[in-house]
Amino acid sequence: MNRKIVLQLERLICLHNTCRQLHALCLTKAAKTPQKRMQSISKTITTAQLCRNPCRSLSTKEDKYSKKHKLFPIKSKQEKQVVEIWQNMTISELAKAMDKDVDHVYEALLHTNLDLDSLEENSVLSEEWVREAIKKSGMKLKWAKTKQEKVRENKDAVKRPPSDPSMLVPRPPVVTIMGHVDHGKTTLLDQLRKTQVAAMEAGGITQHIGAFNVCLPSGEKITFLDTPGHAAFSAIRARGAQVTDIIILVVAAEDGVMKQTVESIQHAKNAKVPIILAVNKCDKPEADPDRVKQELLAHDIVCEEFGGDIQAIHISALKGDNLQALAEATVTLAEVLELKADPTGPVEGAVIECRTDKGKGPVTTAIVQRGTLKKGAVLVAGKSWAKVRLMFDENGISLNQACPSMPVEIVGWKDLPSAGDEILEVESEQRAREVVEWRKYVEEQEKINEDMDVIEAKQQEHREAYRKNLESFSNMTWRQRKSAMYKANKHLMNSRVAEKTESEDLTFPIIIKGENFTFPKPNYFRINIY
């Protein structure tokens, strides 16, 4: 009995040693020929041991055993791509951060309640939709490490406080001639300054604001602004009313009050500018000045004859009749208004018109309202600035300085400002750049806020439509609802968003180049004719 137990122990010890050697062989990485190692180990095992070992076929299964326990490299868990995001990301910026194209972002947001048709590449996405697009793309997000932007200091230029009354000196009045088209405004101005401006205009109709300095026989000086009278130039007339002291309302005695006449009256009321009524074409047989005055009563223009305070002068611009009375009425009203200005200190003024001259570059016609403009002054108007190189009067004569109420052409602008912009003088060119950069920054922030408001309104509208659509599926089972929603959105999956460029409607693109009336540069308008 003891002998059998000893033999069994010997067999177990031999089997244990053999298994340990085989296990060490499998774990050895440097072992390139495991079969030879197994053969060397098998030689050490005696025949008697193999006979007593119940695992007789161990050596024949070494290949199978080694393959079964072969160690393969552990695959590392695939990490998700990390996308850096920030506030107010546009679709194109999100696509670039995800290293995808724009269509990928559209497809990620395809089955959401976001209205994709109202979005463009530069549309701003809210944080909710940025997270949704990244989540559906199988990516992770993290906020970009950006320095906290400090509140920018206001670098804008502002007007000076009111001057000391002791510094004020009398100045010529700025008079604007307004009225309906073809009622004789430019002809009246021609008679006052003895020129033929109307003959040089296209079709005898004024196309721009004209600024002229007229010296009357009495020695008084008046600055006249001639504004166009037809409906296309309503904005130009409005700017003319904002820089003027007196308005001469020209009404033809034969035609009476017309549409642009009413608009001119409204501009004068908005600007709170006094009016002088000039009833033109009184030399014609069909003229009826009294009918004109009665028609104006309906628009709160009460002449002195009817107990009002508005002077009414009957004139004939073509023949020059009674123009002296009109000039005297203008000078008298200017004396009553006591028009004065401070000729010292930084310049303040207003842009009347602007254009690009072939030899001079950007040129503006301006009215000086305060201070004395000299060569070399640095000016800011809107989002443009200038260092005055040259100045000219209305006759093209070079000037060295311009006093208040004096119209002047300014050469030296870097870009064209907009007509009606306020002109301010600054200390240096560096200061002018700071002002322009600040104004551009403010404009960009206002545009971003407007875009965000529009996007929020569109999203809210689309959410309401999506909610109503879901309510229509409320009485269905989840299978029926899923099938109905798939059929409803099936047309969205037919083509990618960038490929939806063709329209069923036939269009004919036309580009119209317009004259520079209300904008600083020539404008192009694209019109599709159906």
Salt bridges, closest charged atoms under 4 A:
GLU84 OE2 - LYS142 NZ 3.70
ASP101 OD2 - ARG496 NH2 3.38
GLU107 OE2 - ARG496 NE 2.89
GLU127 OE2 - ARG131 NE 2.92
GLU128 OE1 - ARG463 NH2 3.93
GLU132 OE2 - LYS136 NZ 3.98
GLU153 OE1 - LYS155 NZ 3.54
ASP156 OD1 - ARG439 NE 2.77
ASP245 OD2 - ARG171 NH1 2.79
GLU254 OE2 - LYS281 NZ 3.68
GLU254 OE2 - LYS284 NZ 3.18
ASP255 OD2 - HIS183 NE2 3.45
GLU263 OE1 - ARG237 NH2 2.51
ASP283 OD2 - LYS319 NZ 3.75
GLU295 OE2 - ARG291 NH1 2.79
ASP300 OD2 - LYS269 NZ 3.47
GLU305 OE2 - LYS293 NZ 2.21
ASP342 OD2 - ARG160 NH1 3.87
GLU348 OE2 - ARG160 NE 3.96
GLU348 OE2 - ARG370 NH1 3.46
GLU409 OE2 - ARG355 NH1 3.16
GLU422 OE2 - LYS159 NZ 3.15
GLU427 OE1 - ARG431 NE 3.90
GLU429 OE2 - LYS387 NZ 3.67
GLU429 OE1 - ARG433 NH2 3.61
GLU434 OE1 - ARG431 NH1 3.80
GLU443 OE1 - LYS383 NZ 3.54
ASP451 OD2 - LYS447 NZ 3.16
GLU456 OE2 - ARG463 NH1 3.93
GLU464 OE1 - ARG467 NH2 2.73
GLU471 OE2 - ARG467 NH1 2.72
